[in-house]
Amino acid sequence: MTRPWAQSRPPAEAAAAARCTVDGCGSEATGPAPSAGMVPVTGAGDGAGAHWWCAGRCAVLARTRAELRAVPMRSGGGR
Ligand SMILES: [Zn+2]
């Protein structure tokens, strides 16, 4: 049986492939923005740090991921 999806990337990696390659995008927001037009997005969970993302698509994706991680079944979320 041919399963094209099984021969390519697993879902998680496919999602990562959509990741932006802009320098500084996704870096920890511990200082000034690495690039103009980037916005800090706070992660989900207690003590989650903020990261810089390109305003727009990256920021939206980051917020979406944070919301997904906010569900109870998150892993490794020590309190
Ligand atoms: Zn980006």
N, CA, C, O and the ligand as a Tripos MOL2 file, in Angstrom:
@<TRIPOS>MOLECULE
protein
  317   315    80     0     0
PROTEIN
NO_CHARGES

@<TRIPOS>ATOM
      1 N           0.8510   -1.2000    0.0000 N.3       1 MET1
      2 CA          0.0000    0.0000    0.0000 C.3       1 MET1
      3 C           0.8830    1.2450    0.0000 C.2       1 MET1
      4 O           1.8840    1.3140    0.7140 O.2       1 MET1
      5 N           0.5130    2.1800   -0.7740 N.am      2 THR2
      6 CA          1.3070    3.4120   -0.8350 C.3       2 THR2
      7 C           0.7400    4.4720    0.0920 C.2       2 THR2
      8 O          -0.4230    4.8640   -0.0010 O.2       2 THR2
      9 N           1.5870    4.9100    0.9700 N.am      3 ARG3
     10 CA          1.1710    5.9800    1.8840 C.3       3 ARG3
     11 C           2.1350    7.1420    1.7450 C.2       3 ARG3
     12 O           3.1350    7.2120    2.4610 O.2       3 ARG3
     13 N           1.8510    8.0310    0.8520 N.am      4 PRO4
     14 CA          2.7840    9.1460    0.5680 C.3       4 PRO4
     15 C           3.1980    9.9010    1.8220 C.2       4 PRO4
     16 O           4.3500   10.3160    1.9520 O.2       4 PRO4
     17 N           2.2650   10.0770    2.7350 N.am      5 TRP5
     18 CA          2.5720   10.8550    3.9350 C.3       5 TRP5
     19 C           3.5700   10.1330    4.8180 C.2       5 TRP5
     20 O           4.3130   10.7590    5.5740 O.2       5 TRP5
     21 N           3.5820    8.8010    4.7180 N.am      6 ALA6
     22 CA          4.4960    8.0310    5.5560 C.3       6 ALA6
     23 C           5.9250    8.1020    5.0130 C.2       6 ALA6
     24 O           6.8930    7.9080    5.7490 O.2       6 ALA6
     25 N           6.0360    8.3810    3.7190 N.am      7 GLN7
     26 CA          7.3650    8.4300    3.1220 C.3       7 GLN7
     27 C           7.9980    9.8080    3.2440 C.2       7 GLN7
     28 O           9.2150    9.9650    3.1390 O.2       7 GLN7
     29 N           7.1680   10.7730    3.4620 N.am      8 SER8
     30 CA          7.7270   12.1220    3.6080 C.3       8 SER8
     31 C           7.9360   12.4330    5.0820 C.2       8 SER8
     32 O           8.4480   11.5970    5.8270 O.2       8 SER8
     33 N           7.5530   13.5980    5.4960 N.am      9 ARG9
     34 CA          7.8100   13.9800    6.8720 C.3       9 ARG9
     35 C           6.6260   13.6520    7.7720 C.2       9 ARG9
     36 O           5.4770   13.6340    7.3330 O.2       9 ARG9
     37 N           6.9280   13.3970    9.0220 N.am     10 PRO10
     38 CA          5.8270   13.2590    9.9870 C.3      10 PRO10
     39 C           5.1800   14.6200   10.1640 C.2      10 PRO10
     40 O           5.8050   15.6470    9.9000 O.2      10 PRO10
     41 N           3.9310   14.6350   10.6090 N.am     11 PRO11
     42 CA          3.1780   15.8890   10.7300 C.3      11 PRO11
     43 C           3.9000   16.9880   11.4840 C.2      11 PRO11
     44 O           3.8730   18.1480   11.0710 O.2      11 PRO11
     45 N           4.5450   16.6370   12.5840 N.am     12 ALA12
     46 CA          5.2070   17.6470   13.4020 C.3      12 ALA12
     47 C           6.3170   18.3320   12.6160 C.2      12 ALA12
     48 O           6.4850   19.5490   12.6860 O.2      12 ALA12
     49 N           7.0610   17.5440   11.8760 N.am     13 GLU13
     50 CA          8.1650   18.1120   11.1260 C.3      13 GLU13
     51 C           7.6710   18.9310    9.9460 C.2      13 GLU13
     52 O           8.2910   19.9200    9.5530 O.2      13 GLU13
     53 N           6.5530   18.5080    9.3930 N.am     14 ALA14
     54 CA          5.9750   19.2640    8.2850 C.3      14 ALA14
     55 C           5.5580   20.6390    8.7710 C.2      14 ALA14
     56 O           5.6840   21.6330    8.0560 O.2      14 ALA14
     57 N           5.0650   20.6790    9.9870 N.am     15 ALA15
     58 CA          4.6560   21.9670   10.5540 C.3      15 ALA15
     59 C           5.8710   22.8390   10.7820 C.2      15 ALA15
     60 O           5.8260   24.0520   10.5770 O.2      15 ALA15
     61 N           6.9650   22.2120   11.2100 N.am     16 ALA16
     62 CA          8.1870   22.9610   11.4790 C.3      16 ALA16
     63 C           8.7720   23.5160   10.1890 C.2      16 ALA16
     64 O           9.4510   24.5430   10.1900 O.2      16 ALA16
     65 N           8.5000   22.8280    9.0980 N.am     17 ALA17
     66 CA          9.0410   23.2700    7.8210 C.3      17 ALA17
     67 C           8.4400   24.5970    7.3990 C.2      17 ALA17
     68 O           9.0090   25.3290    6.5890 O.2      17 ALA17
     69 N           7.2890   24.8890    7.9600 N.am     18 ALA18
     70 CA          6.6360   26.1510    7.6230 C.3      18 ALA18
     71 C           7.2100   27.2940    8.4450 C.2      18 ALA18
     72 O           6.8080   28.4500    8.3100 O.2      18 ALA18
     73 N           8.1530   26.9430    9.2930 N.am     19 ARG19
     74 CA          8.7340   27.9450   10.1680 C.3      19 ARG19
     75 C           9.4790   29.0090    9.3550 C.2      19 ARG19
     76 O          10.0750   28.7380    8.3120 O.2      19 ARG19
     77 N           9.4140   30.1830    9.8670 N.am     20 CYS20
     78 CA         10.0400   31.3150    9.1930 C.3      20 CYS20
     79 C          11.5580   31.2600    9.3750 C.2      20 CYS20
     80 O          12.0490   30.7750   10.3950 O.2      20 CYS20
     81 N          12.2690   31.7400    8.4190 N.am     21 THR21
     82 CA         13.7360   31.6910    8.4880 C.3      21 THR21
     83 C          14.3390   33.0700    8.6970 C.2      21 THR21
     84 O          15.5490   33.2620    8.5860 O.2      21 THR21
     85 N          13.4820   34.0100    8.9980 N.am     22 VAL22
     86 CA         13.9660   35.3710    9.2350 C.3      22 VAL22
     87 C          14.8620   35.3890   10.4650 C.2      22 VAL22
     88 O          14.5180   34.8120   11.4960 O.2      22 VAL22
     89 N          15.9920   36.0420   10.3580 N.am     23 ASP23
     90 CA         16.9330   36.0970   11.4690 C.3      23 ASP23
     91 C          16.3040   36.7900   12.6680 C.2      23 ASP23
     92 O          15.7900   37.9030   12.5590 O.2      23 ASP23
     93 N          16.3510   36.1190   13.8090 N.am     24 GLY24
     94 CA         15.7980   36.7140   15.0240 C.3      24 GLY24
     95 C          14.3650   36.3130   15.2830 C.2      24 GLY24
     96 O          13.8690   36.4770   16.3970 O.2      24 GLY24
     97 N          13.6980   35.7970   14.2870 N.am     25 CYS25
     98 CA         12.3160   35.3820   14.4620 C.3      25 CYS25
     99 C          12.2830   34.1390   15.3400 C.2      25 CYS25
    100 O          12.9010   33.1270   15.0100 O.2      25 CYS25
    101 N          11.5640   34.2100   16.4560 N.am     26 GLY26
    102 CA         11.4750   33.0730   17.3640 C.3      26 GLY26
    103 C          12.5020   33.1290   18.4750 C.2      26 GLY26
    104 O          12.5600   32.2290   19.3130 O.2      26 GLY26
    105 N          13.3100   34.1720   18.4910 N.am     27 SER27
    106 CA         14.3120   34.2890   19.5520 C.3      27 SER27
    107 C          13.6550   34.8270   20.8220 C.2      27 SER27
    108 O          12.6110   35.4780   20.7720 O.2      27 SER27
    109 N          14.2820   34.5440   21.9450 N.am     28 GLU28
    110 CA         13.7230   34.9750   23.2220 C.3      28 GLU28
    111 C          13.6820   36.4960   23.3130 C.2      28 GLU28
    112 O          14.6330   37.1890   22.9520 O.2      28 GLU28
    113 N          12.5670   36.9840   23.7980 N.am     29 ALA29
    114 CA         12.3990   38.4300   23.9160 C.3      29 ALA29
    115 C          12.9430   38.9170   25.2460 C.2      29 ALA29
    116 O          12.1950   39.3830   26.1050 O.2      29 ALA29
    117 N          14.2440   38.8040   25.4040 N.am     30 THR30
    118 CA         14.8820   39.2460   26.6490 C.3      30 THR30
    119 C          15.4950   40.6280   26.4880 C.2      30 THR30
    120 O          15.9840   41.2140   27.4530 O.2      30 THR30
    121 N          15.4680   41.1370   25.2900 N.am     31 GLY31
    122 CA         16.0480   42.4490   25.0290 C.3      31 GLY31
    123 C          15.2520   43.1490   23.9480 C.2      31 GLY31
    124 O          14.0840   42.8330   23.7250 O.2      31 GLY31
    125 N          15.8740   44.0860   23.2870 N.am     32 PRO32
    126 CA         15.1950   44.8030   22.2110 C.3      32 PRO32
    127 C          14.9060   43.8900   21.0260 C.2      32 PRO32
    128 O          15.5440   42.8500   20.8600 O.2      32 PRO32
    129 N          13.9640   44.2790   20.2270 N.am     33 ALA33
    130 CA         13.5930   43.4800   19.0620 C.3      33 ALA33
    131 C          14.7910   43.2970   18.1410 C.2      33 ALA33
    132 O          15.4960   44.2630   17.8490 O.2      33 ALA33
    133 N          15.0290   42.0800   17.6840 N.am     34 PRO34
    134 CA         16.1630   41.8190   16.7990 C.3      34 PRO34
    135 C          15.9750   42.4600   15.4330 C.2      34 PRO34
    136 O          16.9360   42.6600   14.6910 O.2      34 PRO34
    137 N          14.7600   42.7720   15.1170 N.am     35 SER35
    138 CA         14.4880   43.3760   13.8200 C.3      35 SER35
    139 C          13.2390   44.2390   13.9110 C.2      35 SER35
    140 O          12.3180   43.9410   14.6710 O.2      35 SER35
    141 N          13.2170   45.2870   13.1450 N.am     36 ALA36
    142 CA         12.0520   46.1700   13.1710 C.3      36 ALA36
    143 C          10.8260   45.4190   12.6640 C.2      36 ALA36
    144 O          10.8990   44.6130   11.7360 O.2      36 ALA36
    145 N           9.7160   45.7090   13.2990 N.am     37 GLY37
    146 CA          8.4840   45.0680   12.8570 C.3      37 GLY37
    147 C           8.1910   43.7650   13.5580 C.2      37 GLY37
    148 O           7.1930   43.1060   13.2680 O.2      37 GLY37
    149 N           9.0700   43.3850   14.4940 N.am     38 MET38
    150 CA          8.8100   42.1540   15.2360 C.3      38 MET38
    151 C           8.0390   42.4690   16.5090 C.2      38 MET38
    152 O           8.2050   43.5250   17.1180 O.2      38 MET38
    153 N           7.2040   41.5340   16.8870 N.am     39 VAL39
    154 CA          6.3960   41.7350   18.0860 C.3      39 VAL39
    155 C           6.6370   40.5850   19.0540 C.2      39 VAL39
    156 O           6.8110   39.4450   18.6220 O.2      39 VAL39
    157 N           6.6500   40.8660   20.3740 N.am     40 PRO40
    158 CA          6.8380   39.8090   21.3550 C.3      40 PRO40
    159 C           5.5390   39.0550   21.5940 C.2      40 PRO40
    160 O           4.4720   39.6510   21.7430 O.2      40 PRO40
    161 N           5.6510   37.7370   21.6270 N.am     41 VAL41
    162 CA          4.4830   36.9050   21.9210 C.3      41 VAL41
    163 C           4.8250   36.0320   23.1150 C.2      41 VAL41
    164 O           5.7870   35.2640   23.0820 O.2      41 VAL41
    165 N           4.0400   36.1550   24.1540 N.am     42 THR42
    166 CA          4.2920   35.3750   25.3590 C.3      42 THR42
    167 C           3.7960   33.9530   25.1760 C.2      42 THR42
    168 O           2.7040   33.7210   24.6570 O.2      42 THR42
    169 N           4.6180   32.9990   25.6110 N.am     43 GLY43
    170 CA          4.2560   31.5990   25.4800 C.3      43 GLY43
    171 C           3.2010   31.2050   26.4930 C.2      43 GLY43
    172 O           2.8130   31.9880   27.3600 O.2      43 GLY43
    173 N           2.7440   29.9590   26.3570 N.am     44 ALA44
    174 CA          1.7120   29.4820   27.2650 C.3      44 ALA44
    175 C           2.3330   28.9310   28.5400 C.2      44 ALA44
    176 O           3.5080   28.5650   28.5630 O.2      44 ALA44
    177 N           1.5430   28.8760   29.5870 N.am     45 GLY45
    178 CA          1.9840   28.2330   30.8180 C.3      45 GLY45
    179 C           2.6390   29.1820   31.7920 C.2      45 GLY45
    180 O           2.9350   30.3360   31.4810 O.2      45 GLY45
    181 N           2.8540   28.6560   32.9770 N.am     46 ASP46
    182 CA          3.4520   29.4650   34.0230 C.3      46 ASP46
    183 C           4.9170   29.7340   33.7110 C.2      46 ASP46
    184 O           5.6740   28.8210   33.3800 O.2      46 ASP46
    185 N           5.3020   30.9880   33.8210 N.am     47 GLY47
    186 CA          6.6990   31.3370   33.6180 C.3      47 GLY47
    187 C           7.1760   31.2290   32.1920 C.2      47 GLY47
    188 O           8.3790   31.2600   31.9330 O.2      47 GLY47
    189 N           6.2430   31.1010   31.2580 N.am     48 ALA48
    190 CA          6.6520   31.0210   29.8630 C.3      48 ALA48
    191 C           7.1930   32.3630   29.4110 C.2      48 ALA48
    192 O           6.6080   33.4100   29.6900 O.2      48 ALA48
    193 N           8.2950   32.3220   28.7230 N.am     49 GLY49
    194 CA          8.9050   33.5630   28.2650 C.3      49 GLY49
    195 C           8.3030   34.0200   26.9580 C.2      49 GLY49
    196 O           7.5880   33.2830   26.2790 O.2      49 GLY49
    197 N           8.6110   35.2530   26.6270 N.am     50 ALA50
    198 CA          8.1260   35.7910   25.3670 C.3      50 ALA50
    199 C           9.2010   35.6320   24.2960 C.2      50 ALA50
    200 O          10.3940   35.5780   24.5920 O.2      50 ALA50
    201 N           8.7590   35.5600   23.0750 N.am     51 HIS51
    202 CA          9.6990   35.4430   21.9580 C.3      51 HIS51
    203 C           9.3190   36.4700   20.8940 C.2      51 HIS51
    204 O           8.1680   36.8890   20.7780 O.2      51 HIS51
    205 N          10.3200   36.8500   20.1360 N.am     52 TRP52
    206 CA         10.0700   37.8020   19.0540 C.3      52 TRP52
    207 C           9.6060   37.0700   17.8180 C.2      52 TRP52
    208 O          10.1430   36.0250   17.4510 O.2      52 TRP52
    209 N           8.6020   37.6350   17.1860 N.am     53 TRP53
    210 CA          8.1120   37.0510   15.9370 C.3      53 TRP53
    211 C           7.8170   38.1780   14.9570 C.2      53 TRP53
    212 O           7.5490   39.3110   15.3570 O.2      53 TRP53
    213 N           7.8700   37.8580   13.6870 N.am     54 CYS54
    214 CA          7.5020   38.8500   12.6820 C.3      54 CYS54
    215 C           6.0380   39.2080   12.9180 C.2      54 CYS54
    216 O           5.1990   38.3330   13.1310 O.2      54 CYS54
    217 N           5.7490   40.4860   12.8790 N.am     55 ALA55
    218 CA          4.3640   40.9010   13.0320 C.3      55 ALA55
    219 C           3.5810   40.3040   11.8610 C.2      55 ALA55
    220 O           4.0090   40.3530   10.7080 O.2      55 ALA55
    221 N           2.4390   39.7470   12.1930 N.am     56 GLY56
    222 CA          1.6440   39.1260   11.1340 C.3      56 GLY56
    223 C           1.6160   37.6210   11.2770 C.2      56 GLY56
    224 O           1.2650   37.0930   12.3330 O.2      56 GLY56
    225 N           1.9820   36.9390   10.2220 N.am     57 ARG57
    226 CA          1.8210   35.4930   10.1700 C.3      57 ARG57
    227 C           2.5700   34.7650   11.2850 C.2      57 ARG57
    228 O           2.0040   33.8900   11.9410 O.2      57 ARG57
    229 N           3.8180   35.1120   11.5020 N.am     58 CYS58
    230 CA          4.5980   34.4250   12.5340 C.3      58 CYS58
    231 C           4.0000   34.6460   13.9180 C.2      58 CYS58
    232 O           3.8980   33.7130   14.7140 O.2      58 CYS58
    233 N           3.6080   35.8750   14.1970 N.am     59 ALA59
    234 CA          3.0350   36.1870   15.5050 C.3      59 ALA59
    235 C           1.7310   35.4120   15.6910 C.2      59 ALA59
    236 O           1.4550   34.8990   16.7750 O.2      59 ALA59
    237 N           0.9520   35.3340   14.6480 N.am     60 VAL60
    238 CA         -0.3190   34.5990   14.7270 C.3      60 VAL60
    239 C          -0.0530   33.1240   14.9770 C.2      60 VAL60
    240 O          -0.7190   32.4950   15.7990 O.2      60 VAL60
    241 N           0.9180   32.5780   14.2680 N.am     61 LEU61
    242 CA          1.2530   31.1700   14.4540 C.3      61 LEU61
    243 C           1.7530   30.9110   15.8610 C.2      61 LEU61
    244 O           1.4120   29.9000   16.4740 O.2      61 LEU61
    245 N           2.5590   31.8200   16.3680 N.am     62 ALA62
    246 CA          3.1140   31.6670   17.7140 C.3      62 ALA62
    247 C           2.0000   31.6900   18.7540 C.2      62 ALA62
    248 O           1.9980   30.9010   19.6980 O.2      62 ALA62
    249 N           1.0680   32.5940   18.5690 N.am     63 ARG63
    250 CA         -0.0430   32.6640   19.5190 C.3      63 ARG63
    251 C          -0.8820   31.4020   19.4400 C.2      63 ARG63
    252 O          -1.3610   30.8930   20.4540 O.2      63 ARG63
    253 N          -1.0500   30.9140   18.2480 N.am     64 THR64
    254 CA         -1.8400   29.6970   18.0740 C.3      64 THR64
    255 C          -1.1590   28.5220   18.7590 C.2      64 THR64
    256 O          -1.8080   27.7110   19.4200 O.2      64 THR64
    257 N           0.1540   28.4410   18.5930 N.am     65 ARG65
    258 CA          0.8970   27.3560   19.2510 C.3      65 ARG65
    259 C           0.7890   27.4750   20.7640 C.2      65 ARG65
    260 O           0.6390   26.4750   21.4650 O.2      65 ARG65
    261 N           0.8660   28.7030   21.2600 N.am     66 ALA66
    262 CA          0.7850   28.9280   22.7020 C.3      66 ALA66
    263 C          -0.5680   28.4680   23.2210 C.2      66 ALA66
    264 O          -0.6700   27.8790   24.2970 O.2      66 ALA66
    265 N          -1.5950   28.7450   22.4470 N.am     67 GLU67
    266 CA         -2.9350   28.3350   22.8620 C.3      67 GLU67
    267 C          -3.0570   26.8230   22.8580 C.2      67 GLU67
    268 O          -3.7040   26.2370   23.7270 O.2      67 GLU67
    269 N          -2.4360   26.2030   21.8840 N.am     68 LEU68
    270 CA         -2.4920   24.7390   21.8070 C.3      68 LEU68
    271 C          -1.7570   24.1240   22.9900 C.2      68 LEU68
    272 O          -2.1800   23.1070   23.5410 O.2      68 LEU68
    273 N          -0.6540   24.7550   23.3690 N.am     69 ARG69
    274 CA          0.1280   24.2340   24.4970 C.3      69 ARG69
    275 C          -0.5720   24.4830   25.8210 C.2      69 ARG69
    276 O          -0.2580   23.8450   26.8260 O.2      69 ARG69
    277 N          -1.5130   25.4020   25.8210 N.am     70 ALA70
    278 CA         -2.1930   25.7520   27.0600 C.3      70 ALA70
    279 C          -3.1830   24.6720   27.4790 C.2      70 ALA70
    280 O          -3.6850   24.6970   28.6030 O.2      70 ALA70
    281 N          -3.4640   23.7410   26.6060 N.am     71 VAL71
    282 CA         -4.3930   22.6690   26.9760 C.3      71 VAL71
    283 C          -3.7310   21.7770   28.0170 C.2      71 VAL71
    284 O          -2.5060   21.6600   28.0430 O.2      71 VAL71
    285 N          -4.5320   21.1440   28.8780 N.am     72 PRO72
    286 CA         -4.0150   20.3560   30.0250 C.3      72 PRO72
    287 C          -3.0320   19.2630   29.6390 C.2      72 PRO72
    288 O          -2.1820   18.9050   30.4550 O.2      72 PRO72
    289 N          -3.1090   18.7260   28.4470 N.am     73 MET73
    290 CA         -2.2610   17.5800   28.1120 C.3      73 MET73
    291 C          -0.8620   17.9750   27.6300 C.2      73 MET73
    292 O          -0.1750   17.1870   26.9790 O.2      73 MET73
    293 N          -0.4540   19.1840   27.9530 N.am     74 ARG74
    294 CA          0.8970   19.5890   27.5730 C.3      74 ARG74
    295 C           1.9200   18.7020   28.3030 C.2      74 ARG74
    296 O           1.6470   18.1840   29.3860 O.2      74 ARG74
    297 N           3.0680   18.5430   27.7050 N.am     75 SER75
    298 CA          4.0730   17.6620   28.3080 C.3      75 SER75
    299 C           5.2120   18.4680   28.9160 C.2      75 SER75
    300 O           5.5940   19.5170   28.3970 O.2      75 SER75
    301 N           5.7320   17.9760   29.9930 N.am     76 GLY76
    302 CA          6.8890   18.6060   30.5910 C.3      76 GLY76
    303 C           6.6240   19.9610   31.1960 C.2      76 GLY76
    304 O           7.5370   20.7750   31.3360 O.2      76 GLY76
    305 N           5.3810   20.2100   31.5570 N.am     77 GLY77
    306 CA          5.0800   21.5090   32.1220 C.3      77 GLY77
    307 C           5.1760   21.5150   33.6460 C.2      77 GLY77
    308 O           4.1530   21.5760   34.3280 O.2      77 GLY77
    309 N           6.3430   21.4540   34.1630 N.am     78 GLY78
    310 CA          6.5170   21.4280   35.6080 C.3      78 GLY78
    311 C           6.0170   22.7030   36.2630 C.2      78 GLY78
    312 O           6.1430   23.7880   35.6950 O.2      78 GLY78
    313 N           5.4740   22.5820   37.4090 N.am     79 ARG79
    314 CA          4.9330   23.7430   38.0860 C.3      79 ARG79
    315 C           5.8240   24.1680   39.2260 C.2      79 ARG79
    316 O           5.5210   25.1410   39.9170 O.2      79 ARG79
    317 ZN          9.0810   35.1970   11.1120 Zn       80 ZN80
@<TRIPOS>BOND
     1     1     2 1
     2     2     3 1
     3     3     4 2
     4     3     5 am
     5     5     6 1
     6     6     7 1
     7     7     8 2
     8     7     9 am
     9     9    10 1
    10    10    11 1
    11    11    12 2
    12    11    13 am
    13    13    14 1
    14    14    15 1
    15    15    16 2
    16    15    17 am
    17    17    18 1
    18    18    19 1
    19    19    20 2
    20    19    21 am
    21    21    22 1
    22    22    23 1
    23    23    24 2
    24    23    25 am
    25    25    26 1
    26    26    27 1
    27    27    28 2
    28    27    29 am
    29    29    30 1
    30    30    31 1
    31    31    32 2
    32    31    33 am
    33    33    34 1
    34    34    35 1
    35    35    36 2
    36    35    37 am
    37    37    38 1
    38    38    39 1
    39    39    40 2
    40    39    41 am
    41    41    42 1
    42    42    43 1
    43    43    44 2
    44    43    45 am
    45    45    46 1
    46    46    47 1
    47    47    48 2
    48    47    49 am
    49    49    50 1
    50    50    51 1
    51    51    52 2
    52    51    53 am
    53    53    54 1
    54    54    55 1
    55    55    56 2
    56    55    57 am
    57    57    58 1
    58    58    59 1
    59    59    60 2
    60    59    61 am
    61    61    62 1
    62    62    63 1
    63    63    64 2
    64    63    65 am
    65    65    66 1
    66    66    67 1
    67    67    68 2
    68    67    69 am
    69    69    70 1
    70    70    71 1
    71    71    72 2
    72    71    73 am
    73    73    74 1
    74    74    75 1
    75    75    76 2
    76    75    77 am
    77    77    78 1
    78    78    79 1
    79    79    80 2
    80    79    81 am
    81    81    82 1
    82    82    83 1
    83    83    84 2
    84    83    85 am
    85    85    86 1
    86    86    87 1
    87    87    88 2
    88    87    89 am
    89    89    90 1
    90    90    91 1
    91    91    92 2
    92    91    93 am
    93    93    94 1
    94    94    95 1
    95    95    96 2
    96    95    97 am
    97    97    98 1
    98    98    99 1
    99    99   100 2
   100    99   101 am
   101   101   102 1
   102   102   103 1
   103   103   104 2
   104   103   105 am
   105   105   106 1
   106   106   107 1
   107   107   108 2
   108   107   109 am
   109   109   110 1
   110   110   111 1
   111   111   112 2
   112   111   113 am
   113   113   114 1
   114   114   115 1
   115   115   116 2
   116   115   117 am
   117   117   118 1
   118   118   119 1
   119   119   120 2
   120   119   121 am
   121   121   122 1
   122   122   123 1
   123   123   124 2
   124   123   125 am
   125   125   126 1
   126   126   127 1
   127   127   128 2
   128   127   129 am
   129   129   130 1
   130   130   131 1
   131   131   132 2
   132   131   133 am
   133   133   134 1
   134   134   135 1
   135   135   136 2
   136   135   137 am
   137   137   138 1
   138   138   139 1
   139   139   140 2
   140   139   141 am
   141   141   142 1
   142   142   143 1
   143   143   144 2
   144   143   145 am
   145   145   146 1
   146   146   147 1
   147   147   148 2
   148   147   149 am
   149   149   150 1
   150   150   151 1
   151   151   152 2
   152   151   153 am
   153   153   154 1
   154   154   155 1
   155   155   156 2
   156   155   157 am
   157   157   158 1
   158   158   159 1
   159   159   160 2
   160   159   161 am
   161   161   162 1
   162   162   163 1
   163   163   164 2
   164   163   165 am
   165   165   166 1
   166   166   167 1
   167   167   168 2
   168   167   169 am
   169   169   170 1
   170   170   171 1
   171   171   172 2
   172   171   173 am
   173   173   174 1
   174   174   175 1
   175   175   176 2
   176   175   177 am
   177   177   178 1
   178   178   179 1
   179   179   180 2
   180   179   181 am
   181   181   182 1
   182   182   183 1
   183   183   184 2
   184   183   185 am
   185   185   186 1
   186   186   187 1
   187   187   188 2
   188   187   189 am
   189   189   190 1
   190   190   191 1
   191   191   192 2
   192   191   193 am
   193   193   194 1
   194   194   195 1
   195   195   196 2
   196   195   197 am
   197   197   198 1
   198   198   199 1
   199   199   200 2
   200   199   201 am
   201   201   202 1
   202   202   203 1
   203   203   204 2
   204   203   205 am
   205   205   206 1
   206   206   207 1
   207   207   208 2
   208   207   209 am
   209   209   210 1
   210   210   211 1
   211   211   212 2
   212   211   213 am
   213   213   214 1
   214   214   215 1
   215   215   216 2
   216   215   217 am
   217   217   218 1
   218   218   219 1
   219   219   220 2
   220   219   221 am
   221   221   222 1
   222   222   223 1
   223   223   224 2
   224   223   225 am
   225   225   226 1
   226   226   227 1
   227   227   228 2
   228   227   229 am
   229   229   230 1
   230   230   231 1
   231   231   232 2
   232   231   233 am
   233   233   234 1
   234   234   235 1
   235   235   236 2
   236   235   237 am
   237   237   238 1
   238   238   239 1
   239   239   240 2
   240   239   241 am
   241   241   242 1
   242   242   243 1
   243   243   244 2
   244   243   245 am
   245   245   246 1
   246   246   247 1
   247   247   248 2
   248   247   249 am
   249   249   250 1
   250   250   251 1
   251   251   252 2
   252   251   253 am
   253   253   254 1
   254   254   255 1
   255   255   256 2
   256   255   257 am
   257   257   258 1
   258   258   259 1
   259   259   260 2
   260   259   261 am
   261   261   262 1
   262   262   263 1
   263   263   264 2
   264   263   265 am
   265   265   266 1
   266   266   267 1
   267   267   268 2
   268   267   269 am
   269   269   270 1
   270   270   271 1
   271   271   272 2
   272   271   273 am
   273   273   274 1
   274   274   275 1
   275   275   276 2
   276   275   277 am
   277   277   278 1
   278   278   279 1
   279   279   280 2
   280   279   281 am
   281   281   282 1
   282   282   283 1
   283   283   284 2
   284   283   285 am
   285   285   286 1
   286   286   287 1
   287   287   288 2
   288   287   289 am
   289   289   290 1
   290   290   291 1
   291   291   292 2
   292   291   293 am
   293   293   294 1
   294   294   295 1
   295   295   296 2
   296   295   297 am
   297   297   298 1
   298   298   299 1
   299   299   300 2
   300   299   301 am
   301   301   302 1
   302   302   303 1
   303   303   304 2
   304   303   305 am
   305   305   306 1
   306   306   307 1
   307   307   308 2
   308   307   309 am
   309   309   310 1
   310   310   311 1
   311   311   312 2
   312   311   313 am
   313   313   314 1
   314   314   315 1
   315   315   316 2
@<TRIPOS>SUBSTRUCTURE
     1 MET1         2 RESIDUE 1 A MET
     2 THR2         6 RESIDUE 1 A THR
     3 ARG3        10 RESIDUE 1 A ARG
     4 PRO4        14 RESIDUE 1 A PRO
     5 TRP5        18 RESIDUE 1 A TRP
     6 ALA6        22 RESIDUE 1 A ALA
     7 GLN7        26 RESIDUE 1 A GLN
     8 SER8        30 RESIDUE 1 A SER
     9 ARG9        34 RESIDUE 1 A ARG
    10 PRO10       38 RESIDUE 1 A PRO
    11 PRO11       42 RESIDUE 1 A PRO
    12 ALA12       46 RESIDUE 1 A ALA
    13 GLU13       50 RESIDUE 1 A GLU
    14 ALA14       54 RESIDUE 1 A ALA
    15 ALA15       58 RESIDUE 1 A ALA
    16 ALA16       62 RESIDUE 1 A ALA
    17 ALA17       66 RESIDUE 1 A ALA
    18 ALA18       70 RESIDUE 1 A ALA
    19 ARG19       74 RESIDUE 1 A ARG
    20 CYS20       78 RESIDUE 1 A CYS
    21 THR21       82 RESIDUE 1 A THR
    22 VAL22       86 RESIDUE 1 A VAL
    23 ASP23       90 RESIDUE 1 A ASP
    24 GLY24       94 RESIDUE 1 A GLY
    25 CYS25       98 RESIDUE 1 A CYS
    26 GLY26      102 RESIDUE 1 A GLY
    27 SER27      106 RESIDUE 1 A SER
    28 GLU28      110 RESIDUE 1 A GLU
    29 ALA29      114 RESIDUE 1 A ALA
    30 THR30      118 RESIDUE 1 A THR
    31 GLY31      122 RESIDUE 1 A GLY
    32 PRO32      126 RESIDUE 1 A PRO
    33 ALA33      130 RESIDUE 1 A ALA
    34 PRO34      134 RESIDUE 1 A PRO
    35 SER35      138 RESIDUE 1 A SER
    36 ALA36      142 RESIDUE 1 A ALA
    37 GLY37      146 RESIDUE 1 A GLY
    38 MET38      150 RESIDUE 1 A MET
    39 VAL39      154 RESIDUE 1 A VAL
    40 PRO40      158 RESIDUE 1 A PRO
    41 VAL41      162 RESIDUE 1 A VAL
    42 THR42      166 RESIDUE 1 A THR
    43 GLY43      170 RESIDUE 1 A GLY
    44 ALA44      174 RESIDUE 1 A ALA
    45 GLY45      178 RESIDUE 1 A GLY
    46 ASP46      182 RESIDUE 1 A ASP
    47 GLY47      186 RESIDUE 1 A GLY
    48 ALA48      190 RESIDUE 1 A ALA
    49 GLY49      194 RESIDUE 1 A GLY
    50 ALA50      198 RESIDUE 1 A ALA
    51 HIS51      202 RESIDUE 1 A HIS
    52 TRP52      206 RESIDUE 1 A TRP
    53 TRP53      210 RESIDUE 1 A TRP
    54 CYS54      214 RESIDUE 1 A CYS
    55 ALA55      218 RESIDUE 1 A ALA
    56 GLY56      222 RESIDUE 1 A GLY
    57 ARG57      226 RESIDUE 1 A ARG
    58 CYS58      230 RESIDUE 1 A CYS
    59 ALA59      234 RESIDUE 1 A ALA
    60 VAL60      238 RESIDUE 1 A VAL
    61 LEU61      242 RESIDUE 1 A LEU
    62 ALA62      246 RESIDUE 1 A ALA
    63 ARG63      250 RESIDUE 1 A ARG
    64 THR64      254 RESIDUE 1 A THR
    65 ARG65      258 RESIDUE 1 A ARG
    66 ALA66      262 RESIDUE 1 A ALA
    67 GLU67      266 RESIDUE 1 A GLU
    68 LEU68      270 RESIDUE 1 A LEU
    69 ARG69      274 RESIDUE 1 A ARG
    70 ALA70      278 RESIDUE 1 A ALA
    71 VAL71      282 RESIDUE 1 A VAL
    72 PRO72      286 RESIDUE 1 A PRO
    73 MET73      290 RESIDUE 1 A MET
    74 ARG74      294 RESIDUE 1 A ARG
    75 SER75      298 RESIDUE 1 A SER
    76 GLY76      302 RESIDUE 1 A GLY
    77 GLY77      306 RESIDUE 1 A GLY
    78 GLY78      310 RESIDUE 1 A GLY
    79 ARG79      314 RESIDUE 1 A ARG
    80 ZN80       317 GROUP 0 **** ****
